[in-house]
């Protein structure tokens, strides 16, 4: 006689949540070590642009997330075929969930979420840093970890900074951070947490930014602006586009700094 064991739904949810948190920790811990242990150790005394060392370590941390994403997919048994990866990672056109039909008009929401993410991020960060706790965290942030400190005469003509920005964008908005949090984790979170997966995804993505701890509360808003439309229309292309606008601004800013008179 064959017995069929059915795992209680509550226990399955606890297990799935545990796995999600372990994957999140596997992304956070290396980033913290690279940013706050390895980077300072590699900075040469008198380096006019120590922030580049910090940035390189952050890029390595994001590249590791791409590797981690592939490991998770392999452990899940997902075939590394384009059709299977598109289904698993929600890399498909936006759909209207009630009917399952394509809904390309969802892309019209991109400017709305870009604006909400930017303005909400700035507003919450300003409010947070006006509090005693926020002031203390802002005071702890070293200058080399703040990208605006790269705006110096020493950066003029440094085309290697543009190359670093391009590689950073690749792993931030496509093959690293975005792949892990939106492609791998968000669909998995929906299986565990249902319609609230976008909220959990945004909170965990913001909390992963230990290399930007002084602005973490503001990042919650922008991270939610990536995950909400992605889950609502089951398409991570929306998250890629909304998140990627930040990369366009970054590249433009780097070019201005390099070409400064």
Secondary structure, 3 states (H helix, E strand, C coil): CCCCCCCCHHHHHHHHHHHHHHHHHHHHHHHHHHHHHHHHHHCCCCCCCCHHHHHHHHHHHHHHHHHHHHHHHHHHCCCCCHHHHHHHCCCCCCEECCCCEECHHHHHHHHHHHHHHHHHHHHHHHHHHCCHHHHHHHHHCCHHHCHHHHCCHHHCCCHHHHHHHHHHHHHHHHHCHHHHHHHHHHHHHHHHHHHHHHHHHHHHHHHCCHHHHHHHHHHHHHHHHHHHHHHHCCCHHHHHHHHHHHHHHHHHHHHHHHCCC
